[in-house]
Every structure is written in structure tokens, then in C-alpha cells.
Amino acid sequence: MKVNKFWRAVAMLVTSTIGVGFYGIPFAFQKAGFSFGLLFFGLVVALMLLTNLLYGEVILRTHHRHQMVGYVNKYLGPWARRINLFIFWVAIYGAMIAIIIISGDFLANILSFYLNFSPVIFSTLFLIFAASLVLAGLKTVSRLDFLMMLIFCGIVGLIAAVGFNNIQLVNYSFALTDFWFLPFGVILFSLSNSGIPLLREVLVGQERSLKKAISVGTLIPAGLYLLFTFLVVGISGEITSPDSISGLLGFLGTKIVVIGSVLGFLTSTTIFINIATALKESLDEDFKIKNRAVWLFALVPPYLLFLSGIRNFIDIISLVGGVAVSIHSILLIFLYAKAKKSGERVPEYSIRIPNWSLYLIMLVFALGAVYTILIK
């Protein structure tokens, strides 16, 4: 069956959004109190949907196609390009460290019955496995995006089918806790993506559908994340684990946890390959490093940071989301304002939003970034 351009574009945005961050959302909800988790979830989804739509308008106001770094350099100049590159590197290394950590947890869930290794050894085994796949090249990577979305849907479906009867309403705590702000960065990290420029390439000749594709492609992951969170927190309650899966052991049994961990391991492997490849391409294109040693810059630094003791999955995704994604979003709003004045073509859609609203949104992101730093 031939899939039309619109749904291909939606699938591309969904697959570029779903990452390992969603595993941390149930833990963040449980630690913050479910009511605060829901409030932050609604706020962050609204902010990310709006900034995604603003980015789509920037793309439609520009004749030539670029990635984010190209649009920033075109409209905001080299100073903003340097900021964007710095944020890109912080986010991508943070994401790789988070994947190394959580993949080690998944491997421990799968193999700890047979191998009595430390979490560091399991994470190292993952890195060796993932690095070998990265070296297989871009053709291998390009076939894995859609599989990642299917695996995630499989995890949600498995937990729903087996664990629905184990949900206890008392597990949805609405009490205020000291960790009330934790969901902000975790959810931001989970909803960030890099796939919007590719949507225009898919929708050539159908650019009027870009706004709808961005909206649907942003809300589908958000809906899946929320369903996943309701299931995990409802089942495991106070013992919800940072990786979501381990905490289900006492409720759903060893087999389900092992299967969920296998699916989680496959998901994180896929994401790691894509991120490492994106980093390699950035080194090639932005820093003109084209020899084979480029892989050392992509894989060794995050592993060394992991070995140095940076091993708290929730802290990492909260910090990267709350700070790096917030700064990236502020930069994107500046980019939108500039493109609206200096764009090269009339866009197929335009977001009518007053300037005071843009200032308010930037203030929210700025305060979120500052507070995230202060509480760490």
C-alpha cells in the first residue's frame, strides 16, 4: 500500500521525536506529584507545538533548504550560529550519555540472571555493540527510524495489555513535593526533535499540508508518552523506576520486564545510532573533519564523561531539556522574528501571534533554564 506524502511526513516527525527521554517521564511525574506532572505536560506540549509551527514557517519563508544551523546562520549571523552549535553539542552528548546509562540498565534487566556484572560493564557492552552498528554506515541507520516507532508502540501496547488490571488509582499522587519542577526538563527533552526541515522535502508540491503535518506529528508522540506514563505510574506507583521498566518487575513478572527491556534496548540502540551519525555529519560539515578518526569524537567523549561519574539518567535529561532545549527554543523564536521580516517568499501558512506572546514564551523558557541550573 502506498502511503501518501502527508502521512510519510507525520511518520518522519514522530520518529525524529521519540527518544529515550520518554522512559523518564513516569518517574518525573511520580516524584513531582501527578497533578504537577500533568500541568507541566500540558504547558510543554503547547510550547513545543508552537515552536515547531514557528520553525515550519521559517522553512516556508526560505527558498533554499537548510538544517537549523543553516537557517540560524542565514538570518541571525555567525554569533547565533556559534550558540546553536554549542547547544547542539551539549544536547547531543547529553543524549548519548543518557542512552549509555539507560541501555546498561536494560541490559542488566535482561542478562543479570546470567551475568553478575556492574552497571558500568553492561553500559560498556552496549556502547561496543552500538558502535559496531554505527560503523556499518548511514544506509543501515536510515532503515531503523520507522522500526523505532513500532518498537515504542509495542512497549506501550505490551504494558497496557498485561498490566491494565494492576493499575491502582491511589498511585496517582496529587501532593506537592520538593521535586515539583522535575517534569519540565524531562518532557522538553522528550519532545525535542530535529526532523522538521525534512518534512518540507517530503511535502514538495503539498507545502500547505506542512502545518497540519507538524501538528499531528507533534501530538502523536505526546499522546503516546501520556498513555505510557498513566500505565507505568498507575501500576508501579511509588516504586516507579527512572527507566520505567525495572519498577514493573514486582507487578508484571520477570518475563514482561525482560521483554520490555529488550524492546527498550532496541529503541535506545536505534536512537544512539541516529544521534552518533548526526554528530559525525556535523563534524564533517561544520568542522571539516572528514577522516575516519571522526568517530572518536562522536563516541569517546560521552563514554569518558560516563566513566567520570555522570550516571544519573533523570538528572541528565532534565538538565539537557531544561537548559539546552530551552535556549534552543529561544533562539528559534528570534529566528522566526527575523525570518518574518526578511523572508524570501510568502509562506503557505503564517502563525498570527502578537509580539508580547513571543516575549512571554521566551521568558518562560529563560526562567525554566535558570531554575533548572539553580536546582541542580
Order of alpha helices (4+ residues) and beta strands (2+ residues): alpha-alpha-alpha-alpha-alpha-alpha-alpha-alpha-alpha-alpha-alpha-alpha-alpha-alpha-alpha-alpha-alpha
